[in-house]
Amino acid sequence: MSEVKEKVLIAAPVHRILTDWLDANGFECLVREKITQAEAMVLVKDCIGIITSTRLQIDIKLIDAAPKLRWVGRMGSGMEVIDVRYAGAKGIQCYSSPEGNSNAVAEHVLGMLLALTKKIVVSNNEVKQGLWIRDANRGIELEGKTIAIIGFGNTGRAFARKLSVFGMTILIYDKYNCEQIPHYVESCNDFERIYKEADILSFHVPLQDDTVHYYNNVFAGRMEKPYILINTSRGAVVDTDTLLNELRNGRISGACLDVWEQEPIEKMDNVFREKLLDIAQMPQVIVTPHIAGYSHEAVYKMSKVLLDKIVMNR
């Protein structure tokens, strides 16, 4: 009689380095990248591990439906999809992998910022239409500008490192992570200098109670100069109504967005869909579909990070 294998639900795209190791070490991988919450409620009853991204909510109900569950691995950084406190109370280990996609996010943000400030997207689309417009498409340089990076964890640090060669003033604010600050950034204890000096705001914070609508009417009202807003963290960090109003009144001179308050488009209600379309059609805005941390290399790196943490804690 063959031995019954311990099962692991793979509910996210992962690199085979992870599944190959699990297979080789006697686990049965249930690969269900498109799984629904309802389907997961049935499958997890026999699982000792779950690998997820944003598709599943590892909430109380799902955890209670998985009596054998010993660990949960998150492809990426946002642990808001996991009830970490409840899982911990049940003795379930929770792992994230922000080290794995921080470089991908940093490169993506830099690419969007350069494309926006150099008007690359707009002018490229015009040339495709047979238009050759130069004066209206003159860009601005990053050198000499001040950028404020809100959140200085893995992605904030990676982005600052990319910017360090551009001759910019790099201000950083982090409520928790204030150790080992590199020489090319200036740490702020509060937002006063950011409100006064920032030409660019870039958010790199997790989604938790104190960061929902972190950027709101109050925050926007304190900004003293027109500025570019960047959000590649979580959509709900930025209040959509504030963003739309600030774009319309010209106080936001441009925006780079990889995330939205409701995702993806097919799951948005009509209100959020219309607001997204309104903003995405503005020439001073670049929107991408939550792909900043989803490079081919990042999928490998995140899988390797999770594998190392799983092995270390066996």
C-alpha positions in Angstrom: 0.0 0.0 0.0 1.5 3.3 -1.1 2.3 6.0 1.5 -0.2 8.9 1.6 1.6 12.1 0.7 1.2 15.4 2.6 -0.5 17.9 0.3 0.5 21.5 -0.5 -1.9 23.8 -2.3 -0.2 26.0 -4.9 -2.6 28.8 -5.5 -0.2 31.2 -7.3 2.2 31.1 -10.2 5.5 29.7 -8.9 8.8 28.6 -10.3 9.4 24.9 -10.6 12.3 25.2 -8.2 9.7 25.2 -5.5 7.4 22.5 -6.8 10.3 20.3 -7.8 11.7 20.4 -4.2 8.2 19.6 -2.8 7.8 16.7 -5.2 11.2 15.3 -4.5 10.6 15.5 -0.7 7.4 13.5 -0.7 4.8 16.2 -0.9 1.9 16.2 -3.3 1.5 19.6 -5.0 -2.1 20.6 -5.8 -1.4 23.3 -8.5 -4.5 25.5 -8.8 -3.4 28.9 -10.0 -7.0 30.0 -10.8 -8.6 28.5 -7.7 -11.6 30.3 -6.2 -12.1 30.8 -2.5 -15.0 28.3 -2.5 -12.9 25.6 -4.2 -10.0 26.3 -1.7 -12.4 25.7 1.2 -12.8 22.1 0.1 -9.2 21.4 -1.0 -7.4 22.8 2.1 -8.9 20.2 4.5 -6.0 17.8 3.6 -3.2 20.4 3.1 -0.3 21.0 5.4 0.9 24.0 3.3 -0.5 26.8 1.1 1.4 29.0 -1.4 -0.7 32.0 -2.4 -0.4 35.5 -3.9 -3.5 37.7 -3.9 -6.1 35.2 -5.2 -7.0 33.6 -1.8 -7.9 35.2 1.5 -6.3 33.0 4.2 -8.9 34.1 6.7 -10.4 32.5 9.8 -12.8 30.4 7.8 -10.2 29.0 5.4 -7.7 28.4 8.3 -10.4 26.6 10.3 -11.2 24.5 7.2 -7.5 23.3 7.2 -6.9 21.3 10.4 -3.6 20.0 9.1 -2.2 23.3 8.0 1.3 24.0 9.3 2.5 26.9 7.1 1.4 29.5 4.5 3.8 31.0 2.0 3.1 34.4 0.3 4.5 35.1 -3.1 5.3 38.7 -2.6 5.2 41.1 0.3 1.6 41.9 1.2 0.5 39.9 4.2 -3.0 41.5 4.3 -4.3 38.5 2.5 -3.4 36.3 5.6 -4.9 36.5 9.0 -1.4 36.3 10.5 -2.5 36.7 14.1 -5.1 33.9 13.9 -2.7 31.7 12.0 0.0 32.2 14.7 -2.5 31.4 17.4 -3.0 28.1 15.7 0.7 27.4 15.4 0.8 28.1 11.6 4.0 29.7 10.3 3.5 32.5 7.7 6.2 33.4 5.3 6.4 36.3 2.8 9.0 36.9 0.1 9.5 40.7 -0.4 13.2 40.1 -0.9 12.3 38.3 -4.1 10.5 41.0 -6.1 11.9 44.2 -4.6 14.3 44.7 -7.5 11.5 44.1 -10.1 9.3 46.7 -8.4 12.2 49.2 -8.2 13.0 48.8 -11.9 9.3 49.1 -12.9 8.8 52.3 -10.8 11.9 53.8 -12.3 10.7 52.8 -15.8 7.3 54.4 -15.3 8.8 57.6 -13.8 11.2 58.0 -16.7 8.5 57.3 -19.2 6.2 59.9 -17.6 8.8 62.7 -17.1 10.2 62.2 -20.7 6.7 61.9 -22.2 7.7 58.7 -23.9 4.3 57.0 -23.9 2.4 60.0 -25.2 4.9 60.9 -27.9 5.3 57.3 -29.0 1.5 57.0 -29.4 1.5 60.2 -31.4 4.2 59.1 -33.8 2.2 55.9 -34.4 -0.6 58.2 -35.5 1.7 60.0 -37.9 2.3 63.0 -35.7 5.8 64.5 -35.0 5.3 66.9 -32.0 8.4 68.1 -30.3 7.7 71.2 -28.2 4.7 69.9 -26.4 6.6 66.7 -25.5 9.7 68.3 -23.9 10.5 66.3 -20.8 11.8 67.2 -17.4 15.0 65.8 -15.8 15.1 64.0 -12.5 18.4 65.6 -11.6 17.9 68.3 -8.9 14.4 67.1 -8.0 13.3 65.9 -4.6 11.6 62.6 -4.2 10.0 61.4 -1.0 9.9 57.6 -0.5 7.2 56.6 2.0 8.0 53.2 3.4 11.7 52.1 3.5 11.4 48.3 3.5 12.7 46.1 0.7 11.1 47.9 -2.2 11.6 51.4 -0.9 15.3 50.7 -0.4 15.7 49.1 -3.8 14.1 52.1 -5.5 16.3 54.5 -3.6 19.3 52.6 -4.6 18.3 53.0 -8.3 17.7 56.7 -7.8 21.0 57.3 -6.1 22.8 57.9 -9.4 20.4 60.6 -10.6 21.6 63.5 -8.6 18.3 63.8 -6.7 17.5 64.6 -3.1 16.0 61.4 -1.7 13.9 61.9 1.4 12.6 58.8 3.2 9.9 58.2 5.9 9.3 54.9 7.6 7.3 54.5 10.8 9.1 51.4 11.7 12.2 50.7 9.6 14.8 53.4 10.5 18.0 51.3 10.8 20.9 51.1 8.4 20.0 54.2 6.4 22.3 54.5 3.4 24.3 57.7 2.9 22.5 58.8 -0.2 19.1 59.2 1.5 17.9 61.7 4.1 15.6 60.3 6.8 12.6 62.4 8.0 11.1 62.0 11.4 7.8 63.5 10.2 6.2 64.8 7.0 6.9 68.5 7.3 9.9 68.5 5.0 8.2 66.2 2.6 5.1 68.4 2.3 7.3 71.4 1.7 10.0 70.1 -0.7 8.8 66.9 -2.5 8.5 67.0 -6.3 7.7 63.3 -6.3 5.9 61.0 -3.8 6.4 57.3 -4.0 4.5 54.9 -1.7 6.0 51.6 -0.7 4.0 50.6 2.4 2.1 47.5 3.4 -1.7 47.6 3.6 -2.8 47.7 7.2 -5.2 49.7 9.3 -2.9 52.8 9.5 -2.1 52.9 5.8 -5.6 52.6 4.3 -6.1 55.9 2.4 -2.7 57.0 3.7 -2.8 59.5 0.9 -6.0 61.4 1.4 -7.4 64.9 1.3 -5.5 65.9 4.4 -2.2 64.6 3.0 -2.8 66.2 -0.4 -3.8 69.5 1.2 -0.4 69.8 2.9 1.6 69.4 -0.3 3.1 72.8 -1.2 4.2 72.2 -4.8 2.8 70.3 -7.8 4.1 66.8 -7.6 4.1 63.4 -9.2 2.4 60.6 -7.3 3.6 57.0 -7.6 1.9 54.0 -6.0 3.1 50.4 -6.5 2.2 49.2 -3.0 -1.5 48.6 -2.6 -4.4 50.4 -4.3 -6.2 51.2 -1.0 -3.1 53.2 0.2 -4.3 56.0 -2.1 -7.8 57.4 -1.8 -9.1 57.3 -5.4 -11.4 60.3 -5.0 -8.5 62.4 -3.7 -6.3 61.2 -6.5 -8.9 62.1 -9.1 -9.6 65.5 -7.7 -5.9 66.4 -7.4 -5.3 65.3 -11.0 -8.2 67.4 -12.2 -7.1 70.5 -10.3 -3.5 70.2 -11.5 -1.9 69.8 -8.1 -0.8 66.4 -9.1 1.3 67.0 -12.3 1.5 63.3 -13.1 0.9 59.8 -11.7 2.4 56.4 -12.0 0.0 53.6 -10.8 0.5 49.9 -10.7 -2.3 49.1 -8.3 -5.9 50.1 -7.8 -8.4 50.0 -4.9 -10.3 47.2 -6.6 -8.6 44.7 -8.8 -8.7 43.4 -11.5 -11.0 45.3 -13.9 -13.5 42.5 -14.2 -14.0 42.5 -10.4 -14.5 46.3 -10.1 -17.9 47.8 -9.5 -19.0 50.4 -12.0 -17.9 53.4 -9.9 -14.3 52.2 -9.6 -14.2 51.1 -13.2 -15.3 54.5 -14.4 -12.8 56.3 -12.2 -10.0 54.1 -13.4 -10.9 54.7 -17.0 -11.1 58.5 -16.4 -7.7 58.5 -14.8 -6.0 56.1 -17.2 -7.0 58.3 -20.2 -5.3 61.3 -18.8 -2.0 62.0 -20.7 -0.1 62.7 -17.5 -0.9 59.3 -16.1 0.7 55.9 -16.6 -1.2 52.8 -15.3 -0.1 49.2 -15.4 -2.1 46.1 -14.3 -0.3 45.2 -11.0 2.8 43.8 -12.8 5.6 45.7 -11.1 6.7 42.8 -9.0 5.8 40.1 -11.5 8.8 39.8 -13.7 10.1 36.4 -14.8 13.1 36.7 -12.6 11.0 37.8 -9.6 8.8 34.6 -9.8 12.0 32.6 -9.5 13.4 34.7 -6.7 10.2 34.7 -4.6 9.9 30.9 -5.1 13.5 30.5 -3.9 13.0 32.8 -0.9 9.9 30.8 0.2 11.6 27.5 -0.4 14.5 28.6 1.8 12.2 29.7 4.6 10.1 26.5 4.4 13.2 24.3 4.5 14.8 26.3 7.4 11.7 25.9 9.5 10.9 22.2 8.8 
